[in-house]
Amino acid sequence: MADGYLEKHQEDYEARKAAWLRKKKHLPKAKQINIKRPDDESL
């Protein structure tokens, strides 16, 4: 009984993980904020 229980939970975990990875790939990437720096870096 324990073997079937563990196998079922492992299959459920792998299915949730695969769905999470598929969803993660379609999320927009965070935009980089460009900071305008002065020409003279010593300022």
PQR file of N, CA, C, O and H, with PARSE charges and radii, in Angstrom:
ATOM      1  N   MET A   1       0.820  -1.194   0.000 -0.4000 1.5000
ATOM      2  CA  MET A   1       0.000   0.000   0.000 -0.0000 2.0000
ATOM      3  C   MET A   1       0.869   1.265   0.000  0.5500 1.7000
ATOM      4  O   MET A   1       0.570   2.227  -0.707 -0.5500 1.4000
ATOM      5  N   ALA A   2       1.922   1.258   0.780 -0.4000 1.5000
ATOM      6  CA  ALA A   2       2.770   2.436   0.890 -0.0000 2.0000
ATOM      7  C   ALA A   2       3.438   2.766  -0.441  0.5500 1.7000
ATOM      8  O   ALA A   2       3.614   3.937  -0.776 -0.5500 1.4000
ATOM      9  H   ALA A   2       2.166   0.477   1.354  0.4000 1.0000
ATOM     10  N   ASP A   3       3.810   1.736  -1.196 -0.4000 1.5000
ATOM     11  CA  ASP A   3       4.466   1.987  -2.474 -0.0000 2.0000
ATOM     12  C   ASP A   3       3.535   2.701  -3.444  0.5500 1.7000
ATOM     13  O   ASP A   3       3.953   3.644  -4.116 -0.5500 1.4000
ATOM     14  H   ASP A   3       3.668   0.785  -0.923  0.4000 1.0000
ATOM     15  N   GLY A   4       2.286   2.269  -3.528 -0.4000 1.5000
ATOM     16  CA  GLY A   4       1.323   2.928  -4.403 -0.0000 2.0000
ATOM     17  C   GLY A   4       1.062   4.357  -3.957  0.5500 1.7000
ATOM     18  O   GLY A   4       0.894   5.253  -4.785 -0.5500 1.4000
ATOM     19  H   GLY A   4       1.947   1.503  -2.982  0.4000 1.0000
ATOM     20  N   TYR A   5       1.030   4.566  -2.651 -0.4000 1.5000
ATOM     21  CA  TYR A   5       0.801   5.900  -2.091 -0.0000 2.0000
ATOM     22  C   TYR A   5       1.935   6.840  -2.481  0.5500 1.7000
ATOM     23  O   TYR A   5       1.689   7.958  -2.935 -0.5500 1.4000
ATOM     24  H   TYR A   5       1.167   3.839  -1.979  0.4000 1.0000
ATOM     25  N   LEU A   6       3.157   6.396  -2.309 -0.4000 1.5000
ATOM     26  CA  LEU A   6       4.316   7.218  -2.646 -0.0000 2.0000
ATOM     27  C   LEU A   6       4.391   7.482  -4.150  0.5500 1.7000
ATOM     28  O   LEU A   6       4.708   8.594  -4.572 -0.5500 1.4000
ATOM     29  H   LEU A   6       3.356   5.488  -1.940  0.4000 1.0000
ATOM     30  N   GLU A   7       4.100   6.461  -4.955 -0.4000 1.5000
ATOM     31  CA  GLU A   7       4.134   6.638  -6.402 -0.0000 2.0000
ATOM     32  C   GLU A   7       3.086   7.647  -6.854  0.5500 1.7000
ATOM     33  O   GLU A   7       3.358   8.466  -7.732 -0.5500 1.4000
ATOM     34  H   GLU A   7       3.842   5.558  -4.611  0.4000 1.0000
ATOM     35  N   LYS A   8       1.890   7.602  -6.266 -0.4000 1.5000
ATOM     36  CA  LYS A   8       0.824   8.537  -6.628 -0.0000 2.0000
ATOM     37  C   LYS A   8       1.231   9.967  -6.276  0.5500 1.7000
ATOM     38  O   LYS A   8       1.033  10.884  -7.072 -0.5500 1.4000
ATOM     39  H   LYS A   8       1.669   6.937  -5.553  0.4000 1.0000
ATOM     40  N   HIS A   9       1.791  10.152  -5.101 -0.4000 1.5000
ATOM     41  CA  HIS A   9       2.205  11.492  -4.701 -0.0000 2.0000
ATOM     42  C   HIS A   9       3.360  12.002  -5.560  0.5500 1.7000
ATOM     43  O   HIS A   9       3.425  13.195  -5.857 -0.5500 1.4000
ATOM     44  H   HIS A   9       1.952   9.406  -4.454  0.4000 1.0000
ATOM     45  N   GLN A  10       4.262  11.124  -5.960 -0.4000 1.5000
ATOM     46  CA  GLN A  10       5.362  11.511  -6.843 -0.0000 2.0000
ATOM     47  C   GLN A  10       4.815  11.941  -8.199  0.5500 1.7000
ATOM     48  O   GLN A  10       5.274  12.936  -8.760 -0.5500 1.4000
ATOM     49  H   GLN A  10       4.210  10.155  -5.718  0.4000 1.0000
ATOM     50  N   GLU A  11       3.836  11.202  -8.737 -0.4000 1.5000
ATOM     51  CA  GLU A  11       3.235  11.564 -10.021 -0.0000 2.0000
ATOM     52  C   GLU A  11       2.519  12.906  -9.926  0.5500 1.7000
ATOM     53  O   GLU A  11       2.614  13.729 -10.837 -0.5500 1.4000
ATOM     54  H   GLU A  11       3.463  10.393  -8.281  0.4000 1.0000
ATOM     55  N   ASP A  12       1.797  13.129  -8.816 -0.4000 1.5000
ATOM     56  CA  ASP A  12       1.108  14.405  -8.628 -0.0000 2.0000
ATOM     57  C   ASP A  12       2.106  15.555  -8.555  0.5500 1.7000
ATOM     58  O   ASP A  12       1.887  16.615  -9.143 -0.5500 1.4000
ATOM     59  H   ASP A  12       1.719  12.460  -8.077  0.4000 1.0000
ATOM     60  N   TYR A  13       3.197  15.343  -7.834 -0.4000 1.5000
ATOM     61  CA  TYR A  13       4.231  16.361  -7.699 -0.0000 2.0000
ATOM     62  C   TYR A  13       4.835  16.698  -9.063  0.5500 1.7000
ATOM     63  O   TYR A  13       5.001  17.871  -9.398 -0.5500 1.4000
ATOM     64  H   TYR A  13       3.375  14.482  -7.356  0.4000 1.0000
ATOM     65  N   GLU A  14       5.163  15.674  -9.845 -0.4000 1.5000
ATOM     66  CA  GLU A  14       5.770  15.905 -11.152 -0.0000 2.0000
ATOM     67  C   GLU A  14       4.807  16.626 -12.088  0.5500 1.7000
ATOM     68  O   GLU A  14       5.240  17.450 -12.894 -0.5500 1.4000
ATOM     69  H   GLU A  14       5.028  14.721  -9.573  0.4000 1.0000
ATOM     70  N   ALA A  15       3.507  16.335 -11.999 -0.4000 1.5000
ATOM     71  CA  ALA A  15       2.515  17.015 -12.836 -0.0000 2.0000
ATOM     72  C   ALA A  15       2.412  18.486 -12.435  0.5500 1.7000
ATOM     73  O   ALA A  15       2.366  19.359 -13.302 -0.5500 1.4000
ATOM     74  H   ALA A  15       3.155  15.665 -11.345  0.4000 1.0000
ATOM     75  N   ARG A  16       2.374  18.769 -11.127 -0.4000 1.5000
ATOM     76  CA  ARG A  16       2.309  20.164 -10.661 -0.0000 2.0000
ATOM     77  C   ARG A  16       3.571  20.921 -11.061  0.5500 1.7000
ATOM     78  O   ARG A  16       3.493  22.081 -11.466 -0.5500 1.4000
ATOM     79  H   ARG A  16       2.411  18.059 -10.423  0.4000 1.0000
ATOM     80  N   LYS A  17       4.719  20.285 -10.952 -0.4000 1.5000
ATOM     81  CA  LYS A  17       5.984  20.920 -11.304 -0.0000 2.0000
ATOM     82  C   LYS A  17       6.029  21.233 -12.790  0.5500 1.7000
ATOM     83  O   LYS A  17       6.464  22.318 -13.175 -0.5500 1.4000
ATOM     84  H   LYS A  17       4.782  19.343 -10.622  0.4000 1.0000
ATOM     85  N   ALA A  18       5.586  20.302 -13.635 -0.4000 1.5000
ATOM     86  CA  ALA A  18       5.582  20.523 -15.075 -0.0000 2.0000
ATOM     87  C   ALA A  18       4.648  21.678 -15.436  0.5500 1.7000
ATOM     88  O   ALA A  18       4.981  22.505 -16.285 -0.5500 1.4000
ATOM     89  H   ALA A  18       5.233  19.421 -13.322  0.4000 1.0000
ATOM     90  N   ALA A  19       3.485  21.733 -14.795 -0.4000 1.5000
ATOM     91  CA  ALA A  19       2.545  22.829 -15.063 -0.0000 2.0000
ATOM     92  C   ALA A  19       3.149  24.154 -14.628  0.5500 1.7000
ATOM     93  O   ALA A  19       3.007  25.156 -15.330 -0.5500 1.4000
ATOM     94  H   ALA A  19       3.215  21.061 -14.106  0.4000 1.0000
ATOM     95  N   TRP A  20       3.817  24.177 -13.488 -0.4000 1.5000
ATOM     96  CA  TRP A  20       4.441  25.407 -12.981 -0.0000 2.0000
ATOM     97  C   TRP A  20       5.533  25.873 -13.940  0.5500 1.7000
ATOM     98  O   TRP A  20       5.640  27.068 -14.219 -0.5500 1.4000
ATOM     99  H   TRP A  20       3.932  23.364 -12.918  0.4000 1.0000
ATOM    100  N   LEU A  21       6.345  24.946 -14.448 -0.4000 1.5000
ATOM    101  CA  LEU A  21       7.417  25.311 -15.367 -0.0000 2.0000
ATOM    102  C   LEU A  21       6.850  25.840 -16.681  0.5500 1.7000
ATOM    103  O   LEU A  21       7.393  26.791 -17.245 -0.5500 1.4000
ATOM    104  H   LEU A  21       6.258  23.975 -14.221  0.4000 1.0000
ATOM    105  N   ARG A  22       5.762  25.237 -17.181 -0.4000 1.5000
ATOM    106  CA  ARG A  22       5.140  25.732 -18.410 -0.0000 2.0000
ATOM    107  C   ARG A  22       4.604  27.141 -18.199  0.5500 1.7000
ATOM    108  O   ARG A  22       4.759  27.998 -19.069 -0.5500 1.4000
ATOM    109  H   ARG A  22       5.321  24.465 -16.723  0.4000 1.0000
ATOM    110  N   LYS A  23       3.974  27.390 -17.055 -0.4000 1.5000
ATOM    111  CA  LYS A  23       3.427  28.717 -16.754 -0.0000 2.0000
ATOM    112  C   LYS A  23       4.557  29.738 -16.607  0.5500 1.7000
ATOM    113  O   LYS A  23       4.439  30.873 -17.069 -0.5500 1.4000
ATOM    114  H   LYS A  23       3.847  26.694 -16.348  0.4000 1.0000
ATOM    115  N   LYS A  24       5.642  29.330 -15.967 -0.4000 1.5000
ATOM    116  CA  LYS A  24       6.775  30.221 -15.725 -0.0000 2.0000
ATOM    117  C   LYS A  24       7.405  30.685 -17.040  0.5500 1.7000
ATOM    118  O   LYS A  24       7.842  31.831 -17.141 -0.5500 1.4000
ATOM    119  H   LYS A  24       5.738  28.408 -15.592  0.4000 1.0000
ATOM    120  N   LYS A  25       7.455  29.821 -18.034 -0.4000 1.5000
ATOM    121  CA  LYS A  25       8.074  30.162 -19.312 -0.0000 2.0000
ATOM    122  C   LYS A  25       7.287  31.231 -20.058  0.5500 1.7000
ATOM    123  O   LYS A  25       7.864  31.953 -20.871 -0.5500 1.4000
ATOM    124  H   LYS A  25       7.100  28.890 -17.952  0.4000 1.0000
ATOM    125  N   HIS A  26       5.983  31.354 -19.803 -0.4000 1.5000
ATOM    126  CA  HIS A  26       5.145  32.300 -20.532 -0.0000 2.0000
ATOM    127  C   HIS A  26       4.980  33.632 -19.813  0.5500 1.7000
ATOM    128  O   HIS A  26       4.302  34.523 -20.324 -0.5500 1.4000
ATOM    129  H   HIS A  26       5.514  30.767 -19.142  0.4000 1.0000
ATOM    130  N   LEU A  27       5.578  33.784 -18.656 -0.4000 1.5000
ATOM    131  CA  LEU A  27       5.475  35.047 -17.939 -0.0000 2.0000
ATOM    132  C   LEU A  27       6.394  36.078 -18.588  0.5500 1.7000
ATOM    133  O   LEU A  27       7.494  35.739 -19.024 -0.5500 1.4000
ATOM    134  H   LEU A  27       6.129  33.060 -18.241  0.4000 1.0000
ATOM    135  N   PRO A  28       5.955  37.323 -18.655 -0.5600 1.5000
ATOM    136  CA  PRO A  28       6.823  38.356 -19.224  0.2800 2.0000
ATOM    137  C   PRO A  28       8.031  38.582 -18.315  0.5500 1.7000
ATOM    138  O   PRO A  28       7.936  38.503 -17.090 -0.5500 1.4000
ATOM    139  N   LYS A  29       9.146  38.861 -18.940 -0.4000 1.5000
ATOM    140  CA  LYS A  29      10.362  39.111 -18.175 -0.0000 2.0000
ATOM    141  C   LYS A  29      10.303  40.510 -17.581  0.5500 1.7000
ATOM    142  O   LYS A  29       9.711  41.420 -18.161 -0.5500 1.4000
ATOM    143  H   LYS A  29       9.223  38.926 -19.935  0.4000 1.0000
ATOM    144  N   ALA A  30      10.915  40.667 -16.434 -0.4000 1.5000
ATOM    145  CA  ALA A  30      10.949  41.971 -15.772 -0.0000 2.0000
ATOM    146  C   ALA A  30      11.774  42.941 -16.612  0.5500 1.7000
ATOM    147  O   ALA A  30      12.834  42.582 -17.123 -0.5500 1.4000
ATOM    148  H   ALA A  30      11.396  39.928 -15.963  0.4000 1.0000
ATOM    149  N   LYS A  31      11.293  44.145 -16.748 -0.4000 1.5000
ATOM    150  CA  LYS A  31      11.997  45.148 -17.547 -0.0000 2.0000
ATOM    151  C   LYS A  31      13.154  45.726 -16.736  0.5500 1.7000
ATOM    152  O   LYS A  31      13.048  45.930 -15.526 -0.5500 1.4000
ATOM    153  H   LYS A  31      10.432  44.436 -16.333  0.4000 1.0000
ATOM    154  N   GLN A  32      14.245  45.980 -17.422 -0.4000 1.5000
ATOM    155  CA  GLN A  32      15.380  46.621 -16.772 -0.0000 2.0000
ATOM    156  C   GLN A  32      15.155  48.121 -16.773  0.5500 1.7000
ATOM    157  O   GLN A  32      14.687  48.689 -17.760 -0.5500 1.4000
ATOM    158  H   GLN A  32      14.331  45.814 -18.405  0.4000 1.0000
ATOM    159  N   ILE A  33      15.486  48.746 -15.679 -0.4000 1.5000
ATOM    160  CA  ILE A  33      15.373  50.192 -15.575 -0.0000 2.0000
ATOM    161  C   ILE A  33      16.730  50.786 -15.909  0.5500 1.7000
ATOM    162  O   ILE A  33      17.729  50.495 -15.251 -0.5500 1.4000
ATOM    163  H   ILE A  33      15.866  48.284 -14.877  0.4000 1.0000
ATOM    164  N   ASN A  34      16.756  51.618 -16.933 -0.4000 1.5000
ATOM    165  CA  ASN A  34      18.012  52.254 -17.326 -0.0000 2.0000
ATOM    166  C   ASN A  34      18.168  53.561 -16.563  0.5500 1.7000
ATOM    167  O   ASN A  34      17.309  54.440 -16.635 -0.5500 1.4000
ATOM    168  H   ASN A  34      15.945  51.855 -17.468  0.4000 1.0000
ATOM    169  N   ILE A  35      19.252  53.677 -15.844 -0.4000 1.5000
ATOM    170  CA  ILE A  35      19.549  54.891 -15.081 -0.0000 2.0000
ATOM    171  C   ILE A  35      20.477  55.736 -15.929  0.5500 1.7000
ATOM    172  O   ILE A  35      21.544  55.290 -16.351 -0.5500 1.4000
ATOM    173  H   ILE A  35      19.949  52.963 -15.786  0.4000 1.0000
ATOM    174  N   LYS A  36      20.052  56.961 -16.167 -0.4000 1.5000
ATOM    175  CA  LYS A  36      20.885  57.857 -16.960 -0.0000 2.0000
ATOM    176  C   LYS A  36      22.010  58.374 -16.068  0.5500 1.7000
ATOM    177  O   LYS A  36      21.778  59.011 -15.041 -0.5500 1.4000
ATOM    178  H   LYS A  36      19.185  57.323 -15.824  0.4000 1.0000
ATOM    179  N   ARG A  37      23.213  58.083 -16.487 -0.4000 1.5000
ATOM    180  CA  ARG A  37      24.370  58.486 -15.716 -0.0000 2.0000
ATOM    181  C   ARG A  37      25.001  59.708 -16.351  0.5500 1.7000
ATOM    182  O   ARG A  37      24.938  59.883 -17.568 -0.5500 1.4000
ATOM    183  H   ARG A  37      23.402  57.565 -17.322  0.4000 1.0000
ATOM    184  N   PRO A  38      25.608  60.553 -15.534 -0.5600 1.5000
ATOM    185  CA  PRO A  38      26.276  61.731 -16.097  0.2800 2.0000
ATOM    186  C   PRO A  38      27.497  61.305 -16.905  0.5500 1.7000
ATOM    187  O   PRO A  38      28.047  60.221 -16.707 -0.5500 1.4000
ATOM    188  N   ASP A  39      27.911  62.187 -17.823 -0.4000 1.5000
ATOM    189  CA  ASP A  39      29.082  61.882 -18.651 -0.0000 2.0000
ATOM    190  C   ASP A  39      30.332  61.756 -17.812  0.5500 1.7000
ATOM    191  O   ASP A  39      31.195  60.925 -18.094 -0.5500 1.4000
ATOM    192  H   ASP A  39      27.465  63.067 -17.983  0.4000 1.0000
ATOM    193  N   ASP A  40      30.433  62.571 -16.789 -0.4000 1.5000
ATOM    194  CA  ASP A  40      31.605  62.566 -15.923 -0.0000 2.0000
ATOM    195  C   ASP A  40      31.273  61.712 -14.700  0.5500 1.7000
ATOM    196  O   ASP A  40      30.483  62.126 -13.852 -0.5500 1.4000
ATOM    197  H   ASP A  40      29.732  63.247 -16.560  0.4000 1.0000
ATOM    198  N   GLU A  41      31.866  60.533 -14.606 -0.4000 1.5000
ATOM    199  CA  GLU A  41      31.576  59.615 -13.521 -0.0000 2.0000
ATOM    200  C   GLU A  41      32.077  60.113 -12.164  0.5500 1.7000
ATOM    201  O   GLU A  41      31.650  59.593 -11.132 -0.5500 1.4000
ATOM    202  H   GLU A  41      32.508  60.197 -15.295  0.4000 1.0000
ATOM    203  N   SER A  42      32.956  61.091 -12.139 -0.4000 1.5000
ATOM    204  CA  SER A  42      33.497  61.572 -10.860 -0.0000 2.0000
ATOM    205  C   SER A  42      32.487  62.406 -10.095  0.5500 1.7000
ATOM    206  O   SER A  42      32.694  62.687  -8.915 -0.5500 1.4000
ATOM    207  H   SER A  42      33.303  61.513 -12.976  0.4000 1.0000
ATOM    208  N   LEU A  43      31.389  62.814 -10.741 -0.4000 1.5000
ATOM    209  CA  LEU A  43      30.390  63.615 -10.049 -0.0000 2.0000
ATOM    210  C   LEU A  43      29.631  62.755  -9.159  0.5500 1.7000
ATOM    211  O   LEU A  43      28.727  63.225  -8.469 -0.5500 1.4000
ATOM    212  H   LEU A  43      31.220  62.586 -11.700  0.4000 1.0000
TER
END
